[in-house]
Structures are given as C-alpha cells and as structure tokens.
Amino acid sequence: MFRKNSQAITVRPNQSTTYTASRDVQLPPGDADHVVVSADSSQALTNKTIDSDLNTITNIVNADIKAGAGIAFSKLANVLAGNVLVGNGSGVLSSVALTGDISNDSSGVTSINAGVIVNADVNANAGINATKIATGLVNNTQFNKVATAGSDATGEFVTTDNSQTLTGKTISGASNTLSSIPNSATTATAANTASAIVARDASGNFSAGTITAALSGNATTATTASNVSGTVAIANGGTGQTSQTAAFDALAPTTTKGDLVAHNGTDNVRVAVGANGQVLVADSTAPAGVTWSDGGAGGSGELNAVQNPSAASATIGWSVGISHTVTRLTSGSPLDPLVDTAFQFSASASASESSTSGCYYPISDVSDGLLNKKLKVEFYCQVPSSDAWRLSVYQSTTRLNLSTDSSSVTTLPAGFVGKFTAYFDTSSSAAYSVNFTKTSHSGANNLIVTNVIVGPGIQPQGAVVGPWTAFTPAWSSSLIASGAGSSNVGFYRRLGDSMEVSFGGNTGASGSVSGLVYLNMPTGFTIDTTKLTDSAGKSSQLGKAVFGRTAATAKEQQVSVRARDSSSINFTYDDSTSTNYNPTGGTALGANDYWRGSFVVPIAEWAGSGTVNVVQNDVEYAYNTSTSTSTDTTSFGYGPDGASVQAFAPAATASIQKRVRFQTPIQATDAIRLEFLTTNNCWLPVSEAGANYMGLYDGTTQRYVGAIAYPVNSTDVDVYFYSGAFWQAADSTVRTWTEHLAAYPKWRVRKVSGGQAVGFGRASEETSGLVSREYTETYSTTFSDNGTGPGTSSSVSIVLQRVGSFVTAYIPAFSLTTGSGTPNIITAGTAMPAWARPASNQRVWGGQVYANNVTLDETPQWVVPTTGILSLRRDAGGSSFGASLPNTGLEVATTLTWYAP
C-alpha cells in the first residue's frame, strides 16, 4: 500500500481473475523511473510493444497512427473483390460492394451503369461535344438543329426502333419511306369521307368523289370524268382526241360517206353504204344483222304484229305446210316501186286448210292491249286468175270467222291486184296465225303478197250510225192511206247528229191525197233549226220525194224535202218558185197512187254527241276515163275528182254502160255509192230507195235522166246511164244527158270500207255505236210472168247485202221471152235466203219496166214477201203490162232496200 496526497494506494491481485498458478509481477521493469499502467487510466505509453495477437487494440484514431506508418495493405483485413471501404454514419469503415450508377471490378476499373445518367446529372455548362453522343456521327451543327426543331420542352427524341407517338410532326414522303402503317393508326376509310385516307373494304372496293390524279389502270365505275385533263390514248381507254367529233371519228369503224355502224353480236362493225335507192333491212343471215335491199321495208305506219310484212328480211318468220313454199321477190311487188320486195307463195299441189297449212305466219304473243278486240288482216296481193287461194286466221287450231267469209271460207278474188282487208275477233288467247293456202291446183299459179298487217288499224273518228228503226209516218189530214192494198211505211236511223228518214206508201183502192201535204217527225225528235239556213225551210233542201199517179194520164211529181218547222217536214216544187206541194184538182192523188222519198235532217236531241272512235275507214273512188258516149268496160280511173258527164244519148229502152274497177276487193263490209257533182261543188249520192234519177226543170217541163251502179264482181261496178221522159204523156221526147251537163258535170263511184265501233256495241237511235254488215250473198233465180203463155227469163244473179236491220238487193236488167195473155205480175222462181226475208210483206219501188219494147212511165212496184219470192208489178193497182204477147222485162238494173229485222 502506498499513500500519496493523503490517499492510500493499494496494490492487490485482480479480483475477477482465477489464478491457476503463481504469478510474478515485477516492478519496475527496468532501470529507470517508470509509471505503472493501469487498466483504465489515461496514460501515454512509451517504448511499448503491443502484440495485437495478444492484445485487443481499440479506440485507435487517425492521430494514433504515425504519419509515416506505411502500413502495408496486406496488414489490413481482406475485403471482397471489387468492394470498397466505406465509412458508415459512425465513421466506421466497412467493405461494401458499389451499387447505384457506377460499378467496379477487382482490378479497380469502374464504369457507369447503363441508363442511370439523367439530364440533372449533366452540368448545365458541360458543353458536351456532339461527337461524344452515340456513334459520334452527328456533329455539333447537326445536333444544334435538333434544338430548334420544336419548342415542345416535354417531348421525346425519336429513335429508329422505339415505339413512340408523334404529335404535331410533318413527315415528308419525298425524303422518307413509310411502311407497315396499319389502318387503325390512320383515318383511312372505304367511305367517301373528306380529308381521309382511302382504305379498301372487305371486297377491295372504296367510294370516292372527284379524284385528281394521273389515272393508271381502269376506272370502271366512274360517274363523271369532268376532272380528267389531258388526252387519254385509245390504248389506255380513251380516244386520243380532245374534241367530240374527232373522238367519235377515232373510234368509229366507218371509212366512207354513208357507212353505218352495226353490232354483229360481238363488236360494233362497219356496214358499207349501199347503192342509191336501197333501204336498210334486218337480215339475221348477214354478218352485221342488217343488209341493204332494193325493196322497201313495207312499213305501214300503224301497229302490226307481223314483224316481216314485206319480205324485207327474206322470209324470216314465215312457215310452210305440205306442198307449199315461200320465196322472196325483189321485183314485181303489188306495191312496186314503193315496196319492191314481196312474198311469192307457191304450191305443188292443193291442200286442205288448217293452222299449219299453206304459207303461214305464226304470231305467238299478241299484245295484251289487242286481246278481246276486233283486228284486221290486210295485205296487197296479186292473185292468179287460175286455181284458188284462201285466207284464214287461226287461234291455235281453231279457224276464226272473217268478215269476208262466204260459207265459212274466204277465197281471194281470182285475177285481183290490190289491197285486201278482212276483220276478225281476238279472244284472251295470245297465239294466232295467218294462213294462205292453195285449195285447188292446176299448175304453177303463184300468189304474190306484200305489206301484210295484223293489227287494230288506224282509228279515226266517225259519225254514230244507228240501225234502221221502223215508224208509221204521221201525215197532214189531207193525206189518207186507206183501202185494200194501201201502205204507209217509214224508217229512220241516226247519222251522227242527224237523222236519215226513208218513207213510202200508196193510197190503196180508195185513198186519195189532196191539199197541202206535210210529214210529222218521228215521236220524240225535234229538228235542230239552228243548223238550217232558213228555219222556214225554203232554202234548206233536205232530200227528194216523188208523188206519182197510176191513171192513164199519169204524171209523177218530183219535189224537194224541206223543214216546215221544228217538228214537221213539207215538200216544195222543183221550180223557180219553190212553192209548197199542194196536189189539187187534176194533180190530186187518187186510188192506187203512191209516194216515196228520203231526207236527212239535223236533230236537236243528238246535237254534239254524234262522234265515236272507229277503226280504219278506207274510202276509194273509181270512175271510167273514157270520154266516148258509148259503152266502155276497160278505161279505169281513180281518185275523188271523178269523170266528166258526157252527152249520153241511149235509145229509149237502152242504156250506156261505163265500168269502173276498184283497186281493192268489194267486201261484205263495203258500201257502194254512185255520186254526181253539183254546180255548188257538192257530191250527191244517187238514192238506193228507187229514186235513181237526177231531175231537171227547164221552165216548161220536168225531165229526168237515170243512172245506177251495179256490182258485177269482186272489183268491178257497172254504171248504167239511161234517158226518158218524166211525163211521157205530156212530153214523149226522150231526154238525154246533154241537158244535164251544166247541173251535174261529173260523176264517180265511192266505196267505203265499213268501220267497226271501238268499245261500242250495235248502235240504236239512242245509243252510240255503228251498224255492221252481217251478210252478203249472191243467189240466182229466173223470172216469169203470169200470162196464159208465160214468158220466162234466163238465170238472173241477184246480190243481197245486209246492213244492220236492212237488206239491199242489186238486181240486174233482164228480159222475158215472148209469152201470151195480158200479164200483170213478174215473179221470181227461187226464194231468197231466209236471212234476207222481211218479217212482214213489204212493197218497194225501183227500176223501170218495158213491155213490147215500150218503156212504161210508172215506176214499178216490187213486192218483198215473208216467203222470199220477189215479184214485180207495173203499179200498185195491179195494172197489166200491156197487150197480148208482151215482151217484158226490167229495162235497167235497180237497187231495192227493205226492212228485215
């Protein structure tokens, strides 16, 4: 124990140490003054060696290490390769691996990790040279352009391989190649959308408006080329021209004036111009389908179901049956030179008619508008004079009735040249055929036909024509029809807005006519006096009438028919006074005297309603061009001008015959009228009711000359001109036509083809429509008188024709052989066909009778009984024809008309 500073210092063993042996502590350790080192006191040790193996040295600070210690790295603790010594927050070094932006290896090489340097890591004033960026290929000048390319401070640099969205950038296609751009990355659409890129739809198509570009390829659906500019070569689908005419010329195959372009089924080709006068016709055998022909196409200017009517297209469409052939003629047509081509129908033998007989044209599909209608078949033909050719129209295998049929067949008139027309009715069936069949054969007698038409015809307007209606004329009280054999008959029919009236009768055994005579209009009808030049009737001649006597000193008075007032008709003398007819004294009519006449008068009830649509009404005029005063049957003329009346002077019982020939056949539907031209340029028809004369008053006496037209065959009509004294007892001089030349300078014969109503049935006096001619027939009979030794005639051919409810008979002149006795009746030996017979016995006046070569002054009376046996009487009183052994007969042909409902 030591003491210092009054303090005890004790030296003792370490209390916490367990000693296992004797321990020797030497003090001091050397020959010098020493200070004992304590465990926890702060002391400076000098000249001490502290073995770190034996001691744990702690709390050594930088100041404890000698500046020149030069401690070798090998004396330090080992660290991991590449690790560095890093002081922690307490200042203690530790071996750590570098992390973050840089890294190093065991050799001490460091590197900056990829992608760790950001803009903030670069000093604002770094001034990095552009060659230090990337590959160094961009210099500072080029790099500076990047800085001025835009002002988007937040944008990104575009790299070559990164997926980036560019905004507000313009990429020039001229200096860049753009590829693999998907539609979804664009505004592309197949619709016609403004400012959008075009995209094709699923079919490869797109819509567009105006495309302004250099077109390469095809623009098959372009609707306008208004924006195409420049010249497009033919090889590129253009014309190689810039003007319309030049462009057409560049494409057209034509080379010569008059050339045409036609399609041959594949291409448009040149059809070389034909010769002068030729016409272009369809021809399926020609390369271009058309060819030039010397004949016309035969167009009719109307609807036609026959597509090859005139052999313009060879014989296309026509077929033939057994033994028949059809060929094409280029000359000899019935319409030459207007239509040069025609069909020639030939046959090596006759054939029976059927739907496939002869030469026929099948019509497989008639237009719906023509079904259940009346159609016509019309053609121009040249019929051989020998053998028989028939016309038929078939619906399937059923032959249809034709308007020209006689006994259910239509035989073309032998030797006829001209137009032939027939009508037939269609049904709901659309299949028909037109047949020309040779039914008798003796040699090569060919039928030539052209301009064949099957259709409705041209449909002009025409007047309503009603059927004849019977009525009993109501006369003034001074006219009395009574006694045995008396008659008083009348008929009227509608003609447009007018009425046609025909009347006749006789006084009978005890009747008489004396005083003023006038006739009342049929009940229910009023005269339209506004259409007359004088309502009193003095200046409005409506027709003609005759009042005749049968006494020995008989005189027949011709008078004019005029309007008395709005409800009645009166009669005036045909002289300069035109006073009213007033038979008194010696001119009064007594027993068995007669009257007849006809007139047309406007009717107030029918005003403004007299027109309907009718089918084609063909009117044809014919006359004889001979200027001789003798008979002529060979000089034919045509047209409405007519022929001049000559100074005919036949003998008292003879006539002058002038024959006319129509260019088309006289058919059952035709009406024949003989007409004379008056001095006021009005054509007047000669009456068919028996008044077949033209009157003339010379201030002293009345005279007449007669004329009548009589059909002799299917094309010819004979006109007979005859002369006579009007009052034979007062003036026995036979008057000639010389006295008539001034009053009636011209004559002609008119043929009118009957029209059919369109949409109308048969007309009545109150119903619009037209009458139709239902029958025509020629029948033969002989005539004989009732004398004790009867005179007889040879066979007489009478033509009967029915119009509505009226029958007209054309009776030629005939003579009876000399008989004996005093006959007063000439009777037919054969009855008329049943269809022509009246419902009750009728009396008709017409013609002129002679006996013993003397012309009788009376107009004879014909009796038309229900039995159909015609008889001819000298007069209504039954007077005899004359002395014993008379040579009697009908001097001239006559026309009779009677009512046969």
DRENLO-910507 format. One record per residue (C-alpha): residue in three letters; x, y, z. Coordinates in pm, whole numbers, plus 50000, padded with zeros to 5 digits. Layout:
% residues N
ALAXYZ/...
This chain:
% residues 901
MET500005000050000/PHE501135033749908/ARG499985067750013/LYS500005099149821/ASN498355130649885/SER496865115750185/GLN495345089349987/ALA496025051950021/ILE497105034049701/THR496644996349731/VAL498204970249503/ARG496314937349504/PRO495514908349262/ASN492654911149011/GLN489594900649190/SER487784887748887/THR490624865548773/THR491054829848888/TYR494714822648917/THR495814787848836/ALA499504794048910/SER501854817749093/ARG502134849748918/ASP505224872048929/VAL504764908848881/GLN508004927848857/LEU508244964048942/PRO509754983748781/PRO510524965248471/GLY513824983048413/ASP516485005548549/ALA514695036748527/ASP511865055248661/HIS508545040648541/VAL504945046448583/VAL502705017548637/VAL500005014848368/SER496595009848496/ALA493734992648308/ASP491515022548277/SER493605053048326/SER494655075748052/GLN498415072348018/ALA500915076647748/LEU502835045047685/THR506385047947575/ASN508625022247423/LYS505934996147447/THR505314968547201/ILE501754957647195/ASP501234924847025/SER497894925646852/ASP497774888146875/LEU497914891347246/ASN496024923347289/THR492904938347161/ILE493604972947046/THR490634995647043/ASN489805031847002/ILE492775038746773/VAL492215071646597/ASN493905086946298/ALA496165106546531/ASP497355074146695/ILE498905062546366/LYS502215076446272/ALA502125097245966/GLY504775076845803/ALA503495044045939/GLY503325029545585/ILE501015001845692/ALA501014975945420/PHE497614966445256/SER498414930845344/LYS498164940245713/LEU494594950545660/ALA491644926945675/ASN490644910645347/VAL487624925445156/LEU485534910744873/ALA486814916144526/GLY485744949444399/ASN484494961044737/VAL485464994244874/LEU485865007045232/VAL483055030045316/GLY482545047645644/ASN479155044245795/GLY477285070445981/SER479545064946286/GLY482605069446081/VAL483425032646084/LEU484895018545768/SER483294988045616/SER483834968045298/VAL480884972245069/ALA480104964944704/LEU479464995344490/THR475834999744395/GLY473895027044213/ASP475095044743899/ILE478635030143888/SER480254996643936/ASN483864983443955/ASP485734951243928/SER488564936044136/SER491154954143932/GLY489674987344037/VAL488114995643699/THR484845013943744/SER482105020343494/ILE478845039943483/ASN475905017343483/ALA473675019143173/GLY470655042343186/VAL471475058643512/ILE472625092643393/VAL469755117043362/ASN469625152643247/ALA470145165143600/ASP473425145843618/VAL474895167143338/ASN476225200943429/ALA474405229043254/ASN477695241843134/ALA479085208043045/GLY479245217142675/ILE479405180942572/ASN480605177942216/ALA478075161941978/THR480755137441863/LYS480685123042218/ILE477005113242171/ALA476085078742036/THR478325069241743/GLY479675104141708/LEU478445107341353/VAL476345138141437/ASN478395169641462/ASN477585199741672/THR475935218341382/GLN473625189741307/PHE472915184641671/ASN472035221141718/LYS469275217041454/VAL467595192941690/ALA467385220341946/THR465495243141703/ALA463145216741554/GLY460415223841803/SER459535240842121/ASP457985211342299/ALA460055210942612/THR458445178642729/GLY458835159342402/GLU460955129642328/PHE463675122942077/VAL462525098741809/THR464555067241786/THR464725042941495/ASP463355013141679/ASN461295025341971/SER457515026741963/GLN456655063242007/THR453685085941938/LEU454485116141726/THR452445147341772/GLY452445178141554/LYS455085164041320/THR455195166540940/ILE456925137240776/SER457755142340410/GLY457105112540191/ALA459625126439944/SER462585121140176/ASN461225092940392/THR459985058040328/LEU456845050040525/SER455905013740557/SER453794989940762/ILE451385017140870/PRO448184999340990/ASN444785014140901/SER443985016341268/ALA446775041741303/THR445195063841033/THR441835079340938/ALA441595056040634/THR438055045340535/ALA436325029440236/ALA433565055740255/ASN433665088240060/THR434875108840358/ALA436515142840323/SER440235145740414/ALA440505108740493/ILE442975083240361/VAL441295057940128/ALA441035022240253/ARG439564993340058/ASP436654974540209/ALA436444936840250/SER435724933439877/GLY438644955039776/ASN436434984839681/PHE436145020339802/SER433955050739734/ALA435255083639609/GLY434055116439469/THR436375135439243/ILE439855120539210/THR442525144239084/ALA445465123238981/ALA447175107138688/LEU444985076338630/SER446775043638575/GLY444625013338512/ASN440805012138489/ALA438095034338632/THR435165011238569/THR432615027638799/ALA433405064238745/THR430235085438712/THR431915116538576/ALA435205124838410/SER434865162338445/ASN438195165038627/VAL440155143638387/SER442575165138197/GLY444885158237913/THR444445133837627/VAL443875097037703/ALA445195074237435/ILE442985047337283/ALA445365021237425/ASN444615035037770/GLY440875035337726/GLY440505069937572/THR440085083237223/GLY443405100637172/GLN441425132237087/THR440235163437263/SER437005171837072/GLN433705153237038/THR433675148436663/ALA437335138836644/ALA436875114436934/PHE433925097236765/ASP435775095736435/ALA438775079836606/LEU436635051436744/ALA434165046236457/PRO434925017936212/THR433365037635926/THR435555048735637/THR433255060235355/LYS430415085035319/GLY427135067835405/ASP428715039835610/LEU426765027935914/VAL427745011336241/ALA426024978836344/HIS426624953136616/ASN427424918036495/GLY426754901736831/THR430314907436950/ASP431614940336813/ASN430454972236651/VAL431404968636287/ARG431194988535965/VAL428264983935730/ALA429344997935396/VAL426985022335228/GLY424525006834982/ALA423615017534633/ASN421375047334562/GLY417745039834636/GLN418425009434853/VAL416975006535203/LEU418384990235515/VAL416534959435633/ALA417044934535915/ASP418684902035800/SER419834876636059/THR421904858835795/ALA424064889535727/PRO427304893335929/ALA426124925936086/GLY422464915536114/VAL421364941235853/THR421754944235481/TRP420944968235201/SER417924958934993/ASP416444970934666/GLY412944968834818/GLY411334989835090/ALA410524975935431/GLY406824979935372/GLY406174999535689/SER402505007235738/GLY402735034935994/GLU400415015136222/LEU400584987636482/ASN401484954536322/ALA402004920436482/VAL403784908236167/GLN407444917136206/ASN408424908335850/PRO405434920635647/SER407074926735308/ALA409934901635278/ALA412424928635370/SER414124903035596/ALA413974874535344/THR411264850135458/ILE412094851535828/GLY409074843736047/TRP407104826035774/SER406494788535774/VAL405084764535517/GLY402934733535522/ILE402844703435296/SER403494710534925/HIS403854748234984/THR406924770734959/VAL407584807435025/THR410304827634850/ARG411344863934846/LEU410844885334537/THR412954916434481/SER410744929034198/GLY407164925134085/SER405614935534416/PRO401964947634401/LEU403304979634560/ASP406224983734323/PRO408045008134320/LEU407055019034672/VAL407834984434809/ASP409894962834573/THR410064931734787/ALA407214906934829/PHE406454870834921/GLN405764845634650/PHE403614817134780/SER403824785834565/ALA402374751134585/SER402964718734401/ALA399554705334500/SER396374716734668/ALA395914713235045/SER393144714335300/GLU393104744335531/SER394494740335882/SER396524760236130/THR399724747335970/SER398654745635607/GLY399864766435315/CYS402204795335381/TYR401544809135727/TYR402884834335977/PRO402544824136344/ILE402034852136595/SER402954837536931/ASP402344867437155/VAL399684892837059/SER399894923537284/ASP397514923637580/GLY396004956037454/LEU394884938437134/LEU393194908937302/ASN389404906737303/LYS389364932637025/LYS388484933736658/LEU391644932736445/LYS392214934036076/VAL394394913335845/GLU395324934335545/PHE397744929835257/TYR398414938934897/CYS398274909334665/GLN398414897234309/VAL396074867434281/PRO396464843133989/SER393504840533755/SER393544802633784/ASP393344779934088/ALA392104790934431/TRP394004806634721/ARG392264810435055/LEU392904833235351/SER392404821035709/VAL393214832536061/TYR393644805936328/GLN393604808036704/SER395634777436792/THR393914751136573/THR390534768836551/ARG389724789036241/LEU388214823136321/ASN385354838736130/LEU386474865835888/SER384334894835773/THR385004883535415/ASP383834847835469/SER381284832035239/SER380114798135363/SER382884799735627/VAL385744804435379/THR387484834435224/THR388744828134873/LEU390874856034726/PRO389304870034406/ALA390874853934101/GLY392974877933896/PHE392714905334158/VAL395564930134211/GLY395314954434505/LYS394604956834877/PHE392554930235055/THR391184935835407/ALA389324912635644/TYR388394916136011/PHE388364890436289/ASP387814889836665/THR390524880536914/SER389904864137249/SER392054862337562/SER394444838937380/ALA397654855037253/ALA398584829236986/TYR397324832936627/SER398434825436273/VAL397654839935930/ASN397434813535654/PHE397474814935275/THR396544780435139/LYS396164768834781/THR392994747634783/SER392814739634410/HIS395764733134185/SER396194730933811/GLY399694744733769/ALA402284769633886/ASN399834797433970/ASN401574816434246/LEU400164841534492/ILE402234873334548/VAL401684891834878/THR403334921735047/ASN402744946335332/VAL400894921035548/ILE399344938035852/VAL397684922136152/GLY396604948836395/PRO393884972636508/GLY394214996136212/ILE394235033636231/GLN391425046136449/PRO389975079136332/GLN386695093336448/GLY383455088536263/ALA379795095636296/VAL377495073836503/VAL375355052836271/GLY372335036736427/PRO370285007736290/TRP367185014136087/THR364045017536300/ALA360545013836160/PHE357865040036230/THR354475049036091/PRO354665083135922/ALA352155108336058/TRP350865129535767/SER348685160235743/SER344985152335744/SER344745157435369/LEU346735125435304/ILE344655094535355/ALA346005059335316/SER343135035235316/GLY341505007635125/ALA342734974335004/GLY346454973234926/SER347265006435095/SER350565011235274/ASN352295038035478/VAL355765028735596/GLY358785047535721/PHE362245040635860/TYR364805062536026/ARG368325058736160/ARG370895080336329/LEU373775095536129/GLY375945114036380/ASP373885143636498/SER371355139536215/MET368515115936122/GLU368135098435788/VAL364505091335703/SER363135069435423/PHE359395066935360/GLY356895054035104/GLY353375042135056/ASN350295041334838/THR346695051934873/GLY345185017834819/ALA341975011134635/SER340015040434778/GLY342595065134915/SER343455100034799/VAL345855128734853/SER344645164234816/GLY345685197434961/LEU348805207835148/VAL350965177935236/TYR353435176635521/LEU355015149435734/ASN355495149836110/MET358835139236258/PRO359035105936444/THR357815109136801/GLY360385122837047/PHE362645140536796/THR362945177536716/ILE364565193536413/ASP367605214536504/THR366585245336306/THR369765263736413/LYS371655242736158/LEU369335251935871/THR369865282635658/ASP366175291435689/SER364025277635969/ALA361035280635737/GLY362715255435511/LYS362675274635185/SER366415274535136/SER367315241935316/GLN366805212435085/LEU366985180735293/GLY366175154635032/LYS363905144034747/ALA360465128034717/VAL358115116534443/PHE354325116334433/GLY353025095334140/ARG349735086433975/THR348705054333806/ALA345945068733582/ALA346255067833206/THR347355104033204/ALA349695097533498/LYS352235123133594/GLU354955117433851/GLN355805148334052/GLN359335152034193/VAL359565175434490/SER362165187534736/VAL362025179135106/ARG362375208735340/ALA361815216835706/ARG358345231035774/ASP359125238836138/SER360975221236425/SER358535191936424/SER357455186136064/ILE358595183635701/ASN356945198235393/PHE357515194735020/THR358165221034753/TYR358065220734377/ASP361405218934198/ASP360945250934006/SER361965286734044/THR359095294134285/SER359815265634531/THR356175268034642/ASN354735241534867/TYR353495209734703/ASN349685211034704/PRO348085184534482/THR344585196034391/GLY342225190434102/GLY343825171333823/THR347085167434019/ALA345465152434328/LEU346375116634409/GLY343605091334395/ALA343175054134425/ASN346315032934397/ASP348615063234367/TYR351915063334552/TRP354745083434711/ARG358295077234824/GLY361295097734933/SER364185102435172/PHE365905130835354/VAL368505138535622/VAL367795164635891/PRO369745176536200/ILE368215165736532/ALA368305187736842/GLU368385157637080/TRP371545144336913/ALA373465177036888/GLY377135174636993/SER377055137137056/GLY377435122436713/THR381075111136709/VAL382735078636816/ASN386125063036754/VAL386035038736466/VAL388585016236305/GLN390095024135973/ASN387515036835725/ASP389045032035382/VAL387395052935112/GLU388185045534750/TYR386965064034443/ALA386765049934092/TYR385445061633757/ASN385705054833386/THR388105077333196/SER386575072032853/THR385085103932705/SER383015084932450/THR379225084332465/SER379195046832412/THR379685017332643/ASP383215012532781/THR384414985033019/THR388204988933006/SER389145025133086/PHE389685028433460/GLY390465059133665/TYR390945065434038/GLY390645094134283/PRO387985118234412/ASP387945140934105/GLY385615117933910/ALA384855117733537/SER383035143233327/VAL379455135333237/GLN379195130432861/ALA376275137432626/PHE374955102132657/ALA372015095532424/PRO370895059332457/ALA367745046632294/ALA364535048232493/THR364845013032630/ALA368625010632630/SER371465024132841/ILE375125033432819/GLN377365011733037/LYS380535025233198/ARG382565000833406/VAL384765011533697/ARG387294989633876/PHE388334993434239/GLN391874986134347/THR390704966334649/PRO388034939234655/ILE384444948134727/GLN383834931435061/ALA380824924435276/THR381604954835490/ASP381754979035196/ALA379155004035080/ILE378965014034712/ARG377615048434618/LEU377135064634277/GLU377655102034319/PHE377215133034100/LEU378875166734142/THR376505196534158/THR377225231734044/ASN377965242034405/ASN380755216034427/CYS378765192134640/TRP378775154834565/LEU375285139834596/PRO374645102334605/VAL372015086434384/SER369325072134614/GLU369225034934680/ALA365485036334755/GLY364335036134393/ALA364725073034304/ASN367635065534075/TYR367395096633863/MET368545132533856/GLY365795158133794/LEU365965188633564/TYR363425216433520/ASP363785237933209/GLY360975262333288/THR358455243633076/THR358545207333173/GLN360425184433408/ARG362615157733260/TYR364915131933404/VAL367875110233316/GLY368715079533519/ALA371865062933645/ILE372545032833864/ALA375645014833991/TYR375614977033995/PRO378484954934123/VAL379354927933870/ASN382214910434053/SER384584915034346/THR386274945934197/ASP384084959533916/VAL380944980833919/ASP378904988733608/VAL377255022833591/TYR374255024833359/PHE373225058533213/TYR369725059333062/SER367235085632940/GLY363485090232944/ALA360545114632964/PHE359415124933307/TRP355855129533193/GLN355675107132895/ALA352065115332822/ALA352785152532815/ASP356175151132650/SER357095119832461/THR360565132432376/VAL363315111232523/ARG365605134432713/THR369395129432705/TRP372255137832937/THR373135168132726/GLU370525187532924/HIS372165176733249/LEU375795185933183/ALA375555220333342/ALA373705208733655/TYR375715177033716/PRO379095179733539/LYS380885149833697/TRP380255115033833/ARG382155089134034/VAL381625057234235/ARG382635057234601/LYS383485025634800/VAL383595028735177/SER385015000735391/GLY382684996735686/GLY384145008436016/GLN383754989836341/ALA382965007336668/VAL385755008336924/GLY384274999737261/PHE380705001737129/GLY378114975337056/ARG375484977636787/ALA374055012336775/SER370465022336836/GLU368725055336786/GLU369705064337144/THR372995045537188/SER376335054037030/GLY377805027936802/LEU377865015636443/VAL375844990636250/SER377694961836091/ARG377194944635759/GLU376384909535871/TYR375794890535544/THR376414892235173/GLU375374865734926/THR374614861334558/TYR371704839134465/SER370354830134124/THR366764828034006/THR364664830233690/PHE361664852633642/SER358374845133464/ASP355134864133412/ASN351604852633485/GLY350294853833130/THR348424824832976/GLY351584816232789/PRO354194827533042/GLY357334844832928/THR360474834333114/SER363944848233168/SER367324832233177/SER369114829133513/VAL369484862433695/SER372184867133964/ILE370964889534246/VAL373434902934503/LEU371984905534855/GLN373694926035124/ARG372554931635481/VAL373344963635673/GLY372064963436028/SER368344956436000/PHE368134964535628/VAL368714942835323/THR369724957034988/ALA369274937734662/TYR371194946034345/ILE369034933034056/PRO370444934333703/ALA368364941733397/PHE366684911233246/SER364284902232965/LEU361454876832942/THR360754856732633/THR357564864932443/GLY354524849632607/SER350794852732565/GLY347954868532754/THR347994900732950/PRO350314895133250/ASN350504919833536/ILE352994902433766/ILE356544890333707/THR357594865433975/ALA360944850434080/GLY361194813034060/THR363514808834362/ALA363104822134715/MET365724844234871/PRO367824830835162/ALA365994831535494/TRP368254858135644/ALA367194883335376/ARG363434879135415/PRO361324906035587/ALA359234899635897/SER356154911535710/ASN355264917035345/GLN356724949335208/ARG356364969634889/VAL359374987334735/TRP359585009334427/GLY362515008234192/GLY363725004033837/GLN361935008433507/VAL359834982933319/TYR359274979332949/ALA356654959332762/ASN356524953232388/ASN359744973532367/VAL357965004032511/THR359145018832837/LEU356285021933082/ASP356045055533252/GLU355325042133600/THR357975033033850/PRO357214996133914/GLN356344981834248/TRP358254952534391/VAL356624930334649/VAL359034915334905/PRO357044888935097/THR357954868335400/THR358254838135170/GLY361214854034994/ILE359634851334643/LEU360164885234476/SER357504898034239/LEU357354928234011/ARG354164947633928/ARG353594975933688/ASP351984996633960/ALA350314994034298/GLY346934988934135/GLY347974957233957/SER347674970833602/SER348714947333325/PHE351974951733144/GLY350194956432814/ALA348694939032513/SER348774902432438/LEU352094885132380/PRO354204912032554/ASN357964910932559/THR358524924632909/GLY361414928933149/LEU363434951733376/GLU364954977733150/VAL367864987633372/ALA369454973633682/THR367904985134004/THR368564985834374/LEU365934977134634/THR366144981135010/TRP363734967135268/TYR363474962935643/ALA364364928435773/PRO364944929736150/
